[in-house]
């Protein structure tokens, strides 16, 4: 049995095959095509031809893709979204779509309605749902919207109103109409959660083309029996059906796959990972093999959101970063020769001094023609190297949660520019095949379920609350395609709420299981 | 008189968060409410204190309650009008000439802008703290013996209450419990004041100051040194420390976030350390175990590179900051002011000394 992993990045589409023992059988790299689909097809064809494996033995196919991110950033292929906010008269002082970029509101049609409903912080009713109000609204919106986002005040505490509105919409518009419920997407913070839910709703068309495109590409290459999955940004997978409900969870899955692939290759589950590309480097932290989650509001395409995102920082430093002297001081990046490195860097006969040239001059790397950088003053090269180290060390330090030295796993095509020792780092682990770490990350992912709610322990004791949250997380995992009997608890996060008069705690539970 | 537009509001939000000394929460929701209100009703008029008449009548507006609730359930928007009219009627005043903020910082710098926009009344360039403090009686009007009540309180459902209390500490107690029942957040109108009282007891020019601070911090394409220099000049402040947060210890007691953070020096403060104690707001700063600033003087943390204010909730290991200290308004430096909001009130065993003296002392010992 084989698994196929494909990662569509900004520059390259990578594809790999793992055997049933998760050994790497073969890997290919092809340029990413404008329509994405052709690039995937080419990568698949090359992979299958070069490895010559039995196609009928491919049991799983995983896709990590940036299509949803691109759709938001480029404002393309987005659906018209109607927003129903449950909470009126509360919250009317800040309306949906406030502070959104104008061009984005136009693309999404800007339709919204504030209706009665919502809960208080302690689960008491803020407002009763008025079903007739919803019915009238839906009559008015017919033909005006492609997708609906439902957002209720404190729905993270009680979401039955959101789910009821969802069934009303399904009764009126049909079972297949795309609906996004905020309680299943974001955490506490109405505006940020609403924004994330709207984005999720806007991606319903993109995810449809992405998933059917992938399935067709597989069938076109004669792969009919594989189970098909999409990668999420937390290092786990989702089934096609689940992905269609939560397309936003694919955002930032690329860097996640890359750091997870690296940890898999290095066989280390708790570590910091540095992925050095041509223009930028990503730094992330793995805890028990999964990326640490970001704790602050994240902007996606200039829109403030709060859905789950990996805590990864990017630095403008890569193998193609340009080295300059400004007023007697050496600077490195943030601009880069990028994919033109093989023409423009000095070692390849070009005219631009890059970080790769510095590494070759100092004997850290052996690429291109060494003699072409022999003229660079050694002191100068050492100083430039110090600047490179400084940029990396600073970024590593920002990601640390304690002042102790950390272990660092190093991957990526540009990793040759990183020196052997860094301040704040106890040891650096490097290895081969690091350049397709992201596709490996895609193919080793498991399936997760997550649940978050505020529980009042004085009413529902801690044990009962924990069990309830875990049960709901397991349901999510099974829905996403996990085998129920393999599911285990991987994360419990309890945050006591400071201003609460009662013993209220925000409880977050995550479970992970094997693919079904 | 001048008008406040969107850009001015963006700047005021940043500047007020700076003067909020770590407290008051993230002003994001407040800013969004203010921007929405002026989008709908047009820009707001700002009057300086010398443009108002002694006998005219003014009421401040503020939100009370848990910041964690406010991010999920925010106001309907027309409560302000109701609570204003109710309080005006109760006091027997037909005309409320204008409104102003109770404190600089967080959400409460923005609420009066919403009120002014909706009622089409001017905003007055003053507040009752010149910074942020956690309790209702920590207001310069209280220092001059002005009563916080009659006050009005309301929620988005339409419940309205009027209180008359025997002193301003009771106002805090009763309003706090009503707020919890209203769903842990409420809108309040209190310290009704005349123009003469504002002139005597308010902290003047605070909105303009917030705006100028925000303008400097938000200015693009300038180097940090120049920006910082200009900022310090503006607020008569001192850069107390450049460092990295290496530890944050928090505990929750009696509805407050108490704690302390340790900073490890960098750049000019290499090999030195600083401790900052906070209770919602930053209260005491110690450099190498020597106190360099204490409440009611302001201790503001800003991002090392962007100079954007850092709130207590967002403190975490590794964050690079500059610690800036500035003198409190002179009203806080009186005996009554120090008794109300000085180090002893918050349980620290120090005698208050002004930041100017403390900084001088440290420099002198260093030389």
Interface residues (C-beta under 8 A of the other chain):
Chain A: X87 X88 X89 X90 X91 X92 X93 X94 X95 X98 X99 X118 X120 X121 X124 X126 X153 X154 X156 X188 X189 X190 X191 X295 X296 X304 X397 X398 X399 X400 X401 X402 X403 X496 X497 X498 X499 X500 X501
Chain B: X28 X29 X32 X33 X35 X36 X37 X65 X66 X67 X68 X69 X71 X72 X73 X74 X75 X76 X77 X78 X114 X156 X157 X158 X180 X183 X184 X244 X246 X252 X255 X257 X264 X314 X316 X317 X318
